[in-house]
C-alpha cells in the first residue's frame, strides 16, 4: 500500500470493495472449517478451527489489500482515463527527477484529475464467490449429514458386586461375536458376557470400568490370559473361540474376583450323508444293465461344498485274473447349501465295466469349513456283475460267496508270470527284464504279506486308514464285506497265533518263508531261481487250504482245584465253602460321587471336599455332568466358602453324576409291645 | 376370712353400736322428752336393714345365667367384608385381618373367659389354630369351610426309603389345572403328571445316596407358570441286611438274577436250588425248623420246593410265620392240589394257576412278562405289585406276627436282561421290605411335615437325645414318660435338623411360610372334626353372674335417709 495520500484517497472505495468481496468469499470457508472442527472434535475444536480460519482469512485480507498500490492505480488510470494520456505514473514520480516537459504534463494530468477525480472499479469475483460458497455449503452439509459411526453403547453390568471407593469395577460390557465367514452368520452384539457361538468365531470384548484401572485382563480358568487394551474410555480385546471356556474379568487393582462367565464353542458338525440310491451298498447288476444311478444326499449345519469327488474302481476279471482301474469324477450338487443332492448316472460301458466283476463307487463330500473342510465318505457302493455260471444259481448265497473275486494275485499267477517272463527273456532288453521281474516280485511280496497276516505278522505293506472323517478319502475295496480285516485284525503274537492248529501254522510258516526266497530272487531279476521257491510255496498253500479243522485253545481250565480223592464220592460236605461261588461285588462307575455328595452337605465344605470334587471331575467320573458348569460351580464354592446357594448348585451337579445303586431293602417297625399284642389278638386266623 | 366376711363383721358391730347408742339415749332421756316408741322401734329395725343393704351394695349376690350365647370368631383368612348378621358378637383372633374396630383377643380361651355363657362358636375364615382347639372343645361349632387356597393341599412325603430303592410321594392340589412335577436334587424332572379331577397324584422316585436329599414338588399352571414349589425330604437309610432263605424248585434265570440283585443290594442270602433226584445246588440248608427259621427274615418258596418239603417242615414254616417270618410263595408253574391246599391253609386265595397271562409293562421299552392267573385281586390280600393295567401281580396278608405273600410273575428276570435291572431290584426291594420280619429297635418318629414355629412331637426317644439345627445349635430333649416317651420340640428355623441319639436321624423342617394350602386344609379338617365331636353342652360348670349393685345402693340411701329423718324429726320434736 502506498503512503501517498492521493493514492489512498483514490483507491479507498476500491479497497473497501475488495475487502468486502474477500470477506464474502472467506466467510463460508471459515464457517465450514468451524463446523468441520466441531464435527470431528467437539465444540472446543470447532471454536478453535473457526478462530484459526478467521486468522488465516484476516491475513489473506491484509495481503490482498496491499495489491491496490501505486502501480495498480497507475495502470488503472492509464487504462480507464484517456485524459491522463498514459502519464499517470508522472503523478507519483519524484518531481525532482522529472524534466520540464514531464513536469508540465504532470501538472496537466493532475489538473484534469483534480477537476474530475477518477472513479475506480474492480470486477466483482462472481466465480470465486460461487466456488467459495459452494465449497462451504458442501463441506458444512457433509459435516452435518455424514453418518455418525455407531459408537458401541455398552450394556450396564448387572452383577451387582460391592462398590468400593477407588477400586475399579466393571460398569459396562459388550461382547461382539463375529462368526467365521464360511458359516454365513451375521456378527452380533451381546449385552452379556456369556456367549454361545460357532467354533472359530472371533470374540471382541468392549468393557468399561469405573474408576479407570491401570490395566485389565481376561483370566481364563484354564490358565490363559488375555490383556485388554485401553481405548477411548473403554478397554477392548479379542480372541478366537476355539474351545469352550470359563473366564473372568479382572481389572488391575480389583480386590476380589468377578464371577465366572461362560463361552460355549459350538463345533461345526461334519456333513451327514445318506445314500438314497442304490438302496444297498452291494447291488447285483441285472442282466443287460447299462447304467447305474447313484443319488446321495448330504446335510450340513452351515453348508455342503458344491462339488464332491466320486472315485470309481472297476474290478474286472475273476479268480486269479483280476485287474483294477480307477477313475475320478467330480460331481456338482443341486439344492440349497445346507442340503445338497449329488446324482450321477454312470454309463457302464464307457467305464469299461463290461464283464463280470465289481464297480465300486466312493463318494467323498466336504463341507465349507475353513481353513480345512471336513470330509465325509459315503459308504462304498458296489455294483457286482456275476459270472455266468454263478448267475445261473441266483438266490443261493453260497454260490455267490464262492465267486467272490480275490483281490490279490495268487501264487499260481506269480509262477505263471515268472514262467512267461522266462520265455520272453531273449526278446527283452536286460533292463526291461529286470523291471518286469521286479514287478512280479512286488506281487509276490503282497501275497507274502497277506499270508503273513494270518500268522500274526505285522502288516507292513498296507496302511490302515482310520475310519474317521479326517482320514484322506481313499477307496477301500470290498469295504462292506471285509469287516474282519478292517476291525478284527488278529494281532496275535507271531509264535502263538491261535487261529490255526500247529500243523497248519507250520505249513503257513513254510509257505511264507518260500515266498520270501521267491520274492528275493524276483527282485534281483532272477525268475529262474525264484521258481522252485514259488512252486514249493504253492504246494504248501494248497495243503493249508485243504486243512479242515481250526484249532481253538481251551482257556480258563488251569485254575481248577485238584480233586480231593479222600472225599470223592463220599457225600461229605463239611468244610466245603461257597467262597468260589460268591458273586463279585458290583463296581459303581460314578467315581465315588455319593461320598462327594455327602461330604458337601452341611456346614461349609472343607477344601478337601472341594478337591475331591475337582479330582472327580478330572478323572472322568462325572459322566453326564456339564464340565464347564461343574468348573464354574466349583470355582464359586471355592471363592465363597460360606455361600449356601453356591454349595447347593455344586451339589446339584454332583447329584447329576450319581448312579442309582442297586435298590436295597428298608426295614419296618414292629410297633413295640402294643403292636405285638394287637397282632396276637388278631390271632392270624383266616 | 374373706373381704365379705370382714365387711359383714364390721357392719354387724356397727349395728350393735347403733343399738347400744339408741338404748343409751332412750334410758338417759327424760320420760317426757323421750321419743315416741314407734319411732325408736323404727330406728332399731332400720339399722340392720341399712347395714344389710350396704353389704349387698358392696357384694351383690350372684345369680345363675343361662348358656345361649353365640360367639363369632374371625380366624386366619377371614375376608374383610365378612357377612355378619346384626347383633353378632364378633371377636378377631390375632391371625385374622378383621375390620377396624373389631375387638381382638389374644386367643380363643381369653375371648371365652371374657364372655361367659357362650355355647356356640361361629368360626369365620379357615379354621382354628392348634392353640385354640383345646378351648373350643365342648362348644357347638358352626363352620362353613371356605374353598381351599390354590395350590398344594396335601402332601405325603416318603417314609423309610432304602438306598437305591423306590419311594412314593403323594399329594393333592386344589384349583390347579396344570401339571405336578417331581424334581430331583440335581434339578432334573423325575416324573410329571397332569392334574385333573380331584387333583391327586402319586410319584415314584429313586433315592440314590444314603442320607438326606431334598427333592422338590412343583405345581405348574396350564401356562407352565410355577404355582407352588414345595420341598420333599427323602432320607435313605442303611438298615441291617435282611436275611433271606430262598428255596428254589429248580435252577433258572430267575434265581440267578435274584441272587445277583440280592448280592448287590447287600442282602444276606441262603439259596438252595434243587436239580432233581434229591440233588441240591447252592448253600446247604438243614431241615426247616422254627429255631432255624428264626435266623431268617424272609423265606421264598416256590410251588415245587413247597411240594418237596416234609410235612413237619411246612408246619415249622407256618409256625415261624406266625412268629414274625415273612413268607413269599412263588407260583412258577401250575399248582397241584396238595400245594393249593397247603397254601390255602396259609390263607392264600389260590387256583390251579394253569393259565398264564401277559403282564402289561409300564414302559413301552420294557419286555412283556408272564404271570400265572391267580385270584389275587381279592379283599383278603393287600396288593403288593400291580402292572400298568392294574392287575395284581403279588399280594400279601398278615398271619400272626408275620406276613405271607403270593407272587405270580414267572419271568421277572427279563427286566434285567433287557436293561431294567433297577426296576427288577425296586420291585424285589419293595416286596421284601413289606414282608421281612419287623424290627424291634427302630429309630425315633418325627411328626410329619414339621414347620418352623410349630410344635412337633418326637417319639421313641431316650434321655440325652439332642436335636441339632442347621446352624449346628443343639437342643436337648426332655422325653415325657406320661406322653409315651415323646418330647416336644419347637423348631426355630427351616432346614435339615438332626436328631441324635444312637444314630443320627435327619428330618426336614419347612419354612414358616411354606405349605399354606396344606395348613389351611389341616385347620379346616380340625375345626370340622371339633364341630362334629361337640354336643353343644358344656360340661356342668357353675356359671353365675353378680346382679347389678345400684338397686341395693339406692335402697340403702333411701333407708339411711329415712333413718336420718327419723332421728332428726325425733330430736326436733323433743
Interface residues (C-beta under 8 A of the other chain):
Chain A: X573 X578 X581 X582 X583 X585 X586 X594 X597 X598 X601 X602 X603 X651 X652 X653 X654 X655 X656 X658 X659 X660 X661 X662 X663 X664 X665 X666 X667 X668 X669 X670 X671 X672 X675 X676 X679 X680 X682 X683 X684 X686
Chain B: X160 X161 X162 X163 X164 X165 X166 X184 X185 X186 X187 X188 X206 X208 X209 X210 X211 X212 X213 X237 X238 X239 X240 X242 X259 X260 X261 X263 X264 X265 X266 X267 X282 X283 X284 X322 X324 X347 X398 X399 X400 X401 X421 X422 X425 X426 X428 X429 X432 X433 X434 X436 X438 X439 X440 X442 X472 X496
